[in-house]
Amino acid sequence: MLNKVAITYLKLQLKEKQPFGDLFCGSCNVITKIDDNRLRIANDKHKYLIDMWKALQNGWLPPDNISREEYNLIKENKDDKPYLTGFVGFGCSFAGKWFGGYATNSAGRNYCLAAKRNCIKKMSNLNNVEFYNLNYNKVNIPKKSLVYCDIPY
């Protein structure tokens, strides 16, 4: 997770109204910290993740609960509802790993509801972000933009 020092550094580098691009946006932890008085571009090569962010921008709300059976059905039918697949594939999976196993614990934590709340909280600062699903070197970044690249590992 990006620390406060790094976020502060990014904000200090930005000039007034300078465009900002996040070429590997993932969970959008960085771009939500960048003020919205500028063009903000978020890109990720993961189709289902970007479908999820776009659906959230358009008012879609994730479910409160996903059963293990529903999780497996969505995993096997990813293209039925790509936005839901993006949400379930990460938000309802062990350690947020793409379909890394149905998230559960002995305390009965509702991982789906926690992921939903996290997404909704982030959406308050993502409404005017332009989302793209491209290879990072295909994104049209305006000149003089500040570009953030935290590659997947």
Backbone as JSON Lines, residues from 0, in Angstrom:
{"i":0,"aa":"M","n":[0.84,-1.18,0.0],"ca":[0.0,0.0,0.0],"c":[0.89,1.24,0.0]}
{"i":1,"aa":"L","n":[0.46,2.2,-0.75],"ca":[1.22,3.44,-0.88],"c":[1.19,4.21,0.44]}
{"i":2,"aa":"N","n":[2.34,4.68,0.89],"ca":[2.37,5.38,2.16],"c":[2.09,6.87,1.99]}
{"i":3,"aa":"K","n":[1.86,7.55,3.09],"ca":[1.5,8.97,3.07],"c":[2.61,9.84,2.51]}
{"i":4,"aa":"V","n":[3.85,9.47,2.74],"ca":[4.98,10.25,2.22],"c":[4.96,10.23,0.69]}
{"i":5,"aa":"A","n":[4.73,9.07,0.11],"ca":[4.7,8.97,-1.35],"c":[3.54,9.77,-1.93]}
{"i":6,"aa":"I","n":[2.37,9.71,-1.32],"ca":[1.21,10.48,-1.78],"c":[1.52,11.97,-1.69]}
{"i":7,"aa":"T","n":[2.08,12.4,-0.58],"ca":[2.44,13.81,-0.41],"c":[3.42,14.24,-1.49]}
{"i":8,"aa":"Y","n":[4.4,13.4,-1.78],"ca":[5.38,13.71,-2.82],"c":[4.7,13.89,-4.17]}
{"i":9,"aa":"L","n":[3.79,12.97,-4.53],"ca":[3.08,13.08,-5.8],"c":[2.3,14.39,-5.88]}
{"i":10,"aa":"K","n":[1.6,14.72,-4.81],"ca":[0.81,15.95,-4.8],"c":[1.69,17.19,-4.97]}
{"i":11,"aa":"L","n":[2.87,17.17,-4.35],"ca":[3.78,18.3,-4.47],"c":[4.33,18.45,-5.88]}
{"i":12,"aa":"Q","n":[4.45,17.35,-6.61],"ca":[4.97,17.39,-7.97],"c":[3.96,17.93,-8.97]}
{"i":13,"aa":"L","n":[2.69,17.82,-8.65],"ca":[1.64,18.26,-9.57],"c":[1.54,19.78,-9.61]}
{"i":14,"aa":"K","n":[1.48,20.29,-10.81],"ca":[1.23,21.71,-11.02],"c":[-0.28,21.9,-11.13]}
{"i":15,"aa":"E","n":[-0.73,23.14,-10.95],"ca":[-2.16,23.42,-11.02],"c":[-2.74,22.96,-12.36]}
{"i":16,"aa":"K","n":[-3.82,22.22,-12.29],"ca":[-4.55,21.68,-13.44],"c":[-3.75,20.72,-14.32]}
{"i":17,"aa":"Q","n":[-2.55,20.33,-13.9],"ca":[-1.74,19.39,-14.68],"c":[-2.42,18.03,-14.73]}
{"i":18,"aa":"P","n":[-2.53,17.43,-15.92],"ca":[-3.13,16.09,-16.0],"c":[-2.32,15.07,-15.22]}
{"i":19,"aa":"F","n":[-3.03,14.04,-14.74],"ca":[-2.41,12.97,-13.97],"c":[-2.83,11.65,-14.57]}
{"i":20,"aa":"G","n":[-1.86,10.78,-14.77],"ca":[-2.16,9.45,-15.3],"c":[-1.61,8.36,-14.4]}
{"i":21,"aa":"D","n":[-2.42,7.37,-14.15],"ca":[-2.0,6.18,-13.4],"c":[-2.12,5.01,-14.36]}
{"i":22,"aa":"L","n":[-0.99,4.53,-14.85],"ca":[-1.0,3.53,-15.91],"c":[-1.29,2.11,-15.45]}
{"i":23,"aa":"F","n":[-1.2,1.87,-14.15],"ca":[-1.49,0.55,-13.59],"c":[-2.38,0.77,-12.36]}
{"i":24,"aa":"C","n":[-3.59,1.26,-12.58],"ca":[-4.42,1.79,-11.49],"c":[-4.87,0.76,-10.46]}
{"i":25,"aa":"G","n":[-5.08,-0.48,-10.87],"ca":[-5.49,-1.52,-9.93],"c":[-6.66,-1.1,-9.06]}
{"i":26,"aa":"S","n":[-6.44,-1.05,-7.76],"ca":[-7.51,-0.72,-6.81],"c":[-7.73,0.77,-6.65]}
{"i":27,"aa":"C","n":[-7.07,1.58,-7.43],"ca":[-7.26,3.05,-7.47],"c":[-6.89,3.75,-6.16]}
{"i":28,"aa":"N","n":[-5.99,3.17,-5.39],"ca":[-5.58,3.81,-4.14],"c":[-4.85,5.12,-4.37]}
{"i":29,"aa":"V","n":[-4.14,5.25,-5.47],"ca":[-3.39,6.48,-5.74],"c":[-4.28,7.55,-6.32]}
{"i":30,"aa":"I","n":[-4.99,7.23,-7.37],"ca":[-5.75,8.26,-8.09],"c":[-6.86,8.86,-7.23]}
{"i":31,"aa":"T","n":[-7.35,8.13,-6.24],"ca":[-8.36,8.71,-5.34],"c":[-7.78,9.8,-4.45]}
{"i":32,"aa":"K","n":[-6.46,9.83,-4.33],"ca":[-5.81,10.85,-3.49],"c":[-5.43,12.11,-4.28]}
{"i":33,"aa":"I","n":[-5.6,12.07,-5.59],"ca":[-5.27,13.2,-6.46],"c":[-6.54,14.02,-6.67]}
{"i":34,"aa":"D","n":[-6.44,15.33,-6.41],"ca":[-7.64,16.17,-6.5],"c":[-8.23,16.12,-7.9]}
{"i":35,"aa":"D","n":[-9.53,16.38,-7.97],"ca":[-10.26,16.2,-9.23],"c":[-10.39,17.48,-10.05]}
{"i":36,"aa":"N","n":[-9.56,18.47,-9.8],"ca":[-9.63,19.7,-10.6],"c":[-8.69,19.61,-11.81]}
{"i":37,"aa":"R","n":[-8.47,18.43,-12.28],"ca":[-7.56,18.17,-13.4],"c":[-8.05,16.93,-14.15]}
{"i":38,"aa":"L","n":[-7.55,16.73,-15.35],"ca":[-7.81,15.5,-16.06],"c":[-7.08,14.37,-15.32]}
{"i":39,"aa":"R","n":[-7.82,13.31,-15.0],"ca":[-7.22,12.14,-14.35],"c":[-7.53,10.91,-15.2]}
{"i":40,"aa":"I","n":[-6.48,10.2,-15.54],"ca":[-6.58,9.02,-16.38],"c":[-6.14,7.81,-15.56]}
{"i":41,"aa":"A","n":[-6.99,6.79,-15.53],"ca":[-6.66,5.55,-14.84],"c":[-6.72,4.41,-15.85]}
{"i":42,"aa":"N","n":[-5.66,3.65,-15.92],"ca":[-5.58,2.56,-16.87],"c":[-5.16,1.28,-16.15]}
{"i":43,"aa":"D","n":[-5.67,0.18,-16.64],"ca":[-5.2,-1.12,-16.18],"c":[-5.46,-2.11,-17.3]}
{"i":44,"aa":"K","n":[-4.57,-3.04,-17.46],"ca":[-4.71,-4.05,-18.51],"c":[-5.76,-5.09,-18.17]}
{"i":45,"aa":"H","n":[-6.2,-5.1,-16.92],"ca":[-7.18,-6.1,-16.48],"c":[-8.59,-5.66,-16.85]}
{"i":46,"aa":"K","n":[-9.14,-6.28,-17.88],"ca":[-10.44,-5.93,-18.44],"c":[-11.56,-5.91,-17.4]}
{"i":47,"aa":"Y","n":[-11.64,-6.94,-16.6],"ca":[-12.74,-7.07,-15.65],"c":[-12.66,-6.0,-14.56]}
{"i":48,"aa":"L","n":[-11.47,-5.65,-14.17],"ca":[-11.29,-4.6,-13.17],"c":[-11.78,-3.25,-13.7]}
{"i":49,"aa":"I","n":[-11.4,-2.92,-14.92],"ca":[-11.84,-1.65,-15.51],"c":[-13.34,-1.67,-15.76]}
{"i":50,"aa":"D","n":[-13.9,-2.8,-16.16],"ca":[-15.35,-2.9,-16.31],"c":[-16.05,-2.61,-14.99]}
{"i":51,"aa":"M","n":[-15.47,-3.11,-13.89],"ca":[-16.04,-2.85,-12.57],"c":[-16.02,-1.36,-12.25]}
{"i":52,"aa":"W","n":[-14.86,-0.7,-12.43],"ca":[-14.77,0.73,-12.12],"c":[-15.74,1.55,-12.97]}
{"i":53,"aa":"K","n":[-15.87,1.21,-14.24],"ca":[-16.79,1.94,-15.11],"c":[-18.25,1.73,-14.68]}
{"i":54,"aa":"A","n":[-18.58,0.5,-14.31],"ca":[-19.95,0.22,-13.84],"c":[-20.25,0.99,-12.56]}
{"i":55,"aa":"L","n":[-19.29,1.04,-11.67],"ca":[-19.46,1.82,-10.43],"c":[-19.67,3.29,-10.76]}
{"i":56,"aa":"Q","n":[-18.93,3.83,-11.73],"ca":[-19.12,5.21,-12.15],"c":[-20.53,5.44,-12.67]}
{"i":57,"aa":"N","n":[-21.1,4.42,-13.29],"ca":[-22.44,4.54,-13.86],"c":[-23.55,4.2,-12.87]}
{"i":58,"aa":"G","n":[-23.2,4.05,-11.6],"ca":[-24.22,3.85,-10.57],"c":[-24.46,2.43,-10.12]}
{"i":59,"aa":"W","n":[-23.74,1.47,-10.68],"ca":[-23.91,0.08,-10.24],"c":[-23.41,-0.07,-8.82]}
{"i":60,"aa":"L","n":[-24.15,-0.83,-8.02],"ca":[-23.74,-1.14,-6.66],"c":[-23.46,-2.63,-6.54]}
{"i":61,"aa":"P","n":[-22.31,-2.99,-6.02],"ca":[-21.99,-4.41,-5.83],"c":[-22.92,-5.05,-4.81]}
{"i":62,"aa":"P","n":[-23.01,-6.37,-4.84],"ca":[-23.85,-7.07,-3.86],"c":[-23.25,-7.01,-2.45]}
{"i":63,"aa":"D","n":[-24.09,-7.24,-1.46],"ca":[-23.65,-7.3,-0.07],"c":[-23.05,-8.66,0.28]}
{"i":64,"aa":"N","n":[-23.5,-9.68,-0.43],"ca":[-23.06,-11.05,-0.14],"c":[-22.87,-11.82,-1.44]}
{"i":65,"aa":"I","n":[-21.88,-12.68,-1.43],"ca":[-21.67,-13.64,-2.52],"c":[-21.37,-14.98,-1.85]}
{"i":66,"aa":"S","n":[-22.17,-15.97,-2.17],"ca":[-21.93,-17.3,-1.6],"c":[-20.77,-17.97,-2.32]}
{"i":67,"aa":"R","n":[-20.25,-19.02,-1.75],"ca":[-19.19,-19.79,-2.39],"c":[-19.67,-20.33,-3.76]}
{"i":68,"aa":"E","n":[-20.93,-20.76,-3.8],"ca":[-21.49,-21.28,-5.05],"c":[-21.56,-20.18,-6.11]}
{"i":69,"aa":"E","n":[-22.02,-18.99,-5.71],"ca":[-22.07,-17.86,-6.65],"c":[-20.66,-17.48,-7.12]}
{"i":70,"aa":"Y","n":[-19.73,-17.47,-6.19],"ca":[-18.33,-17.17,-6.5],"c":[-17.82,-18.11,-7.6]}
{"i":71,"aa":"N","n":[-18.06,-19.4,-7.42],"ca":[-17.6,-20.39,-8.4],"c":[-18.32,-20.26,-9.73]}
{"i":72,"aa":"L","n":[-19.61,-19.93,-9.69],"ca":[-20.38,-19.74,-10.92],"c":[-19.86,-18.53,-11.71]}
{"i":73,"aa":"I","n":[-19.59,-17.44,-11.01],"ca":[-19.05,-16.24,-11.66],"c":[-17.66,-16.54,-12.22]}
{"i":74,"aa":"K","n":[-16.86,-17.26,-11.47],"ca":[-15.51,-17.62,-11.92],"c":[-15.56,-18.42,-13.22]}
{"i":75,"aa":"E","n":[-16.56,-19.29,-13.35],"ca":[-16.67,-20.13,-14.54],"c":[-17.38,-19.43,-15.7]}
{"i":76,"aa":"N","n":[-18.01,-18.3,-15.44],"ca":[-18.77,-17.57,-16.47],"c":[-18.4,-16.09,-16.43]}
{"i":77,"aa":"K","n":[-17.12,-15.81,-16.55],"ca":[-16.59,-14.46,-16.36],"c":[-17.22,-13.4,-17.26]}
{"i":78,"aa":"D","n":[-17.6,-13.76,-18.46],"ca":[-18.08,-12.75,-19.4],"c":[-19.58,-12.48,-19.32]}
{"i":79,"aa":"D","n":[-20.3,-13.19,-18.46],"ca":[-21.74,-12.92,-18.31],"c":[-21.98,-11.5,-17.81]}
{"i":80,"aa":"K","n":[-21.29,-11.12,-16.77],"ca":[-21.36,-9.76,-16.21],"c":[-19.93,-9.37,-15.83]}
{"i":81,"aa":"P","n":[-19.16,-8.86,-16.79],"ca":[-17.74,-8.58,-16.54],"c":[-17.48,-7.66,-15.34]}
{"i":82,"aa":"Y","n":[-18.36,-6.69,-15.11],"ca":[-18.19,-5.78,-13.97],"c":[-18.32,-6.53,-12.65]}
{"i":83,"aa":"L","n":[-19.28,-7.45,-12.57],"ca":[-19.45,-8.27,-11.37],"c":[-18.27,-9.22,-11.21]}
{"i":84,"aa":"T","n":[-17.79,-9.75,-12.31],"ca":[-16.63,-10.63,-12.28],"c":[-15.42,-9.89,-11.71]}
{"i":85,"aa":"G","n":[-15.22,-8.63,-12.13],"ca":[-14.12,-7.83,-11.6],"c":[-14.23,-7.65,-10.1]}
{"i":86,"aa":"F","n":[-15.43,-7.37,-9.64],"ca":[-15.66,-7.18,-8.2],"c":[-15.43,-8.47,-7.43]}
{"i":87,"aa":"V","n":[-16.04,-9.54,-7.86],"ca":[-15.94,-10.82,-7.15],"c":[-14.53,-11.4,-7.26]}
{"i":88,"aa":"G","n":[-13.94,-11.29,-8.44],"ca":[-12.62,-11.86,-8.68],"c":[-11.56,-11.32,-7.75]}
{"i":89,"aa":"F","n":[-11.69,-10.06,-7.36],"ca":[-10.74,-9.46,-6.42],"c":[-11.34,-9.32,-5.02]}
{"i":90,"aa":"G","n":[-12.5,-8.7,-4.92],"ca":[-13.07,-8.35,-3.62],"c":[-13.56,-9.5,-2.77]}
{"i":91,"aa":"C","n":[-13.88,-10.6,-3.4],"ca":[-14.4,-11.75,-2.65],"c":[-13.41,-12.91,-2.63]}
{"i":92,"aa":"S","n":[-12.18,-12.62,-2.99],"ca":[-11.14,-13.65,-3.06],"c":[-10.13,-13.51,-1.94]}
{"i":93,"aa":"F","n":[-9.55,-14.61,-1.57],"ca":[-8.53,-14.65,-0.52],"c":[-7.41,-13.66,-0.84]}
{"i":94,"aa":"A","n":[-7.14,-12.76,0.1],"ca":[-6.07,-11.76,0.01],"c":[-6.18,-10.87,-1.22]}
{"i":95,"aa":"G","n":[-7.38,-10.74,-1.8],"ca":[-7.57,-9.88,-2.96],"c":[-6.89,-10.38,-4.21]}
{"i":96,"aa":"K","n":[-6.48,-11.64,-4.21],"ca":[-5.81,-12.24,-5.37],"c":[-6.88,-12.7,-6.37]}
{"i":97,"aa":"W","n":[-6.69,-12.37,-7.63],"ca":[-7.66,-12.68,-8.69],"c":[-8.1,-14.14,-8.6]}
{"i":98,"aa":"F","n":[-9.35,-14.34,-8.21],"ca":[-9.93,-15.66,-8.0],"c":[-8.96,-16.6,-7.3]}
{"i":99,"aa":"G","n":[-8.41,-16.09,-6.2],"ca":[-7.44,-16.84,-5.41],"c":[-8.08,-17.69,-4.33]}
{"i":100,"aa":"G","n":[-9.36,-17.99,-4.48],"ca":[-10.09,-18.78,-3.5],"c":[-11.09,-17.92,-2.77]}
{"i":101,"aa":"Y","n":[-12.24,-18.47,-2.48],"ca":[-13.32,-17.76,-1.81],"c":[-12.86,-17.27,-0.44]}
{"i":102,"aa":"A","n":[-12.98,-15.97,-0.21],"ca":[-12.53,-15.37,1.05],"c":[-13.5,-15.7,2.18]}
{"i":103,"aa":"T","n":[-12.97,-16.29,3.23],"ca":[-13.76,-16.63,4.41],"c":[-12.82,-16.77,5.59]}
{"i":104,"aa":"N","n":[-13.38,-16.66,6.77],"ca":[-12.58,-16.93,7.98],"c":[-13.49,-17.48,9.08]}
{"i":105,"aa":"S","n":[-12.9,-17.93,10.16],"ca":[-13.67,-18.56,11.24],"c":[-14.53,-17.55,12.0]}
{"i":106,"aa":"A","n":[-14.2,-16.27,11.91],"ca":[-14.98,-15.25,12.6],"c":[-16.24,-14.86,11.82]}
{"i":107,"aa":"G","n":[-16.36,-15.33,10.59],"ca":[-17.54,-15.04,9.79],"c":[-17.54,-13.67,9.13]}
{"i":108,"aa":"R","n":[-16.37,-13.11,8.92],"ca":[-16.28,-11.78,8.29],"c":[-16.92,-11.81,6.91]}
{"i":109,"aa":"N","n":[-17.65,-10.75,6.58],"ca":[-18.27,-10.63,5.27],"c":[-17.32,-9.85,4.36]}
{"i":110,"aa":"Y","n":[-16.47,-10.55,3.65],"ca":[-15.47,-9.92,2.77],"c":[-16.14,-9.18,1.61]}
{"i":111,"aa":"C","n":[-17.25,-9.7,1.14],"ca":[-17.96,-9.07,0.04],"c":[-18.47,-7.69,0.46]}
{"i":112,"aa":"L","n":[-19.09,-7.6,1.62],"ca":[-19.6,-6.33,2.1],"c":[-18.47,-5.34,2.36]}
{"i":113,"aa":"A","n":[-17.37,-5.82,2.89],"ca":[-16.2,-4.94,3.12],"c":[-15.67,-4.41,1.8]}
{"i":114,"aa":"A","n":[-15.6,-5.25,0.77],"ca":[-15.14,-4.81,-0.55],"c":[-16.11,-3.8,-1.15]}
{"i":115,"aa":"K","n":[-17.4,-4.04,-0.98],"ca":[-18.42,-3.11,-1.49],"c":[-18.24,-1.75,-0.84]}
{"i":116,"aa":"R","n":[-18.12,-1.72,0.47],"ca":[-17.96,-0.45,1.18],"c":[-16.69,0.29,0.74]}
{"i":117,"aa":"N","n":[-15.63,-0.46,0.52],"ca":[-14.37,0.12,0.07],"c":[-14.54,0.76,-1.31]}
{"i":118,"aa":"C","n":[-15.2,0.07,-2.21],"ca":[-15.44,0.6,-3.56],"c":[-16.31,1.86,-3.51]}
{"i":119,"aa":"I","n":[-17.36,1.81,-2.73],"ca":[-18.26,2.97,-2.64],"c":[-17.53,4.18,-2.06]}
{"i":120,"aa":"K","n":[-16.72,3.95,-1.06],"ca":[-15.93,5.04,-0.47],"c":[-15.01,5.67,-1.51]}
{"i":121,"aa":"K","n":[-14.36,4.84,-2.31],"ca":[-13.45,5.35,-3.34],"c":[-14.19,6.09,-4.43]}
{"i":122,"aa":"M","n":[-15.41,5.68,-4.75],"ca":[-16.15,6.31,-5.83],"c":[-16.42,7.79,-5.59]}
{"i":123,"aa":"S","n":[-16.41,8.23,-4.35],"ca":[-16.64,9.65,-4.08],"c":[-15.57,10.52,-4.73]}
{"i":124,"aa":"N","n":[-14.42,9.94,-5.08],"ca":[-13.37,10.71,-5.74],"c":[-12.95,10.09,-7.08]}
{"i":125,"aa":"L","n":[-13.84,9.33,-7.69],"ca":[-13.51,8.73,-8.99],"c":[-14.51,9.06,-10.09]}
{"i":126,"aa":"N","n":[-15.49,9.87,-9.78],"ca":[-16.56,10.11,-10.74],"c":[-16.1,10.68,-12.08]}
{"i":127,"aa":"N","n":[-15.11,11.56,-12.08],"ca":[-14.69,12.14,-13.36],"c":[-13.37,11.57,-13.89]}
{"i":128,"aa":"V","n":[-12.96,10.44,-13.38],"ca":[-11.75,9.78,-13.87],"c":[-12.07,9.1,-15.21]}
{"i":129,"aa":"E","n":[-11.15,9.21,-16.16],"ca":[-11.28,8.49,-17.42],"c":[-10.58,7.14,-17.27]}
{"i":130,"aa":"F","n":[-11.36,6.06,-17.38],"ca":[-10.82,4.71,-17.23],"c":[-10.54,4.09,-18.6]}
{"i":131,"aa":"Y","n":[-9.39,3.43,-18.7],"ca":[-9.01,2.75,-19.93],"c":[-8.5,1.35,-19.61]}
{"i":132,"aa":"N","n":[-8.74,0.46,-20.56],"ca":[-8.27,-0.92,-20.48],"c":[-7.34,-1.15,-21.67]}
{"i":133,"aa":"L","n":[-6.11,-0.68,-21.52],"ca":[-5.12,-0.75,-22.6],"c":[-3.78,-1.23,-22.06]}
{"i":134,"aa":"N","n":[-2.91,-1.63,-22.96],"ca":[-1.53,-1.83,-22.58],"c":[-0.99,-0.46,-22.21]}
{"i":135,"aa":"Y","n":[-0.16,-0.37,-21.2],"ca":[0.29,0.93,-20.69],"c":[0.9,1.82,-21.77]}
{"i":136,"aa":"N","n":[1.56,1.25,-22.76],"ca":[2.21,2.06,-23.78],"c":[1.26,2.5,-24.89]}
{"i":137,"aa":"K","n":[-0.01,2.16,-24.78],"ca":[-1.02,2.58,-25.75],"c":[-1.93,3.69,-25.21]}
{"i":138,"aa":"V","n":[-1.76,4.06,-23.96],"ca":[-2.61,5.09,-23.34],"c":[-2.19,6.46,-23.87]}
{"i":139,"aa":"N","n":[-3.17,7.24,-24.3],"ca":[-2.91,8.58,-24.81],"c":[-2.8,9.54,-23.63]}
{"i":140,"aa":"I","n":[-1.58,9.83,-23.24],"ca":[-1.31,10.71,-22.11],"c":[-0.99,12.11,-22.66]}
{"i":141,"aa":"P","n":[-1.72,13.13,-22.21],"ca":[-1.43,14.49,-22.68],"c":[-0.01,14.93,-22.3]}
{"i":142,"aa":"K","n":[0.55,15.79,-23.11],"ca":[1.88,16.34,-22.81],"c":[1.86,17.03,-21.46]}
{"i":143,"aa":"K","n":[2.99,16.98,-20.79],"ca":[3.24,17.61,-19.49],"c":[2.41,17.0,-18.36]}
{"i":144,"aa":"S","n":[1.91,15.81,-18.56],"ca":[1.19,15.11,-17.49],"c":[2.19,14.55,-16.49]}
{"i":145,"aa":"L","n":[1.73,14.4,-15.27],"ca":[2.49,13.64,-14.27],"c":[1.95,12.22,-14.35]}
{"i":146,"aa":"V","n":[2.84,11.27,-14.6],"ca":[2.43,9.88,-14.79],"c":[2.99,9.03,-13.66]}
{"i":147,"aa":"Y","n":[2.11,8.26,-13.06],"ca":[2.49,7.36,-11.97],"c":[2.46,5.93,-12.49]}
{"i":148,"aa":"C","n":[3.53,5.2,-12.26],"ca":[3.62,3.81,-12.73],"c":[4.06,2.9,-11.58]}
{"i":149,"aa":"D","n":[3.11,2.22,-11.0],"ca":[3.39,1.21,-9.98],"c":[3.02,-0.13,-10.61]}
{"i":150,"aa":"I","n":[3.99,-0.75,-11.26],"ca":[3.7,-1.95,-12.02],"c":[3.28,-3.1,-11.11]}
{"i":151,"aa":"P","n":[2.47,-4.0,-11.66],"ca":[2.07,-5.18,-10.87],"c":[3.27,-6.06,-10.57]}
{"i":152,"aa":"Y","n":[3.24,-6.69,-9.43],"ca":[4.33,-7.58,-9.06],"c":[3.79,-8.82,-8.42]}
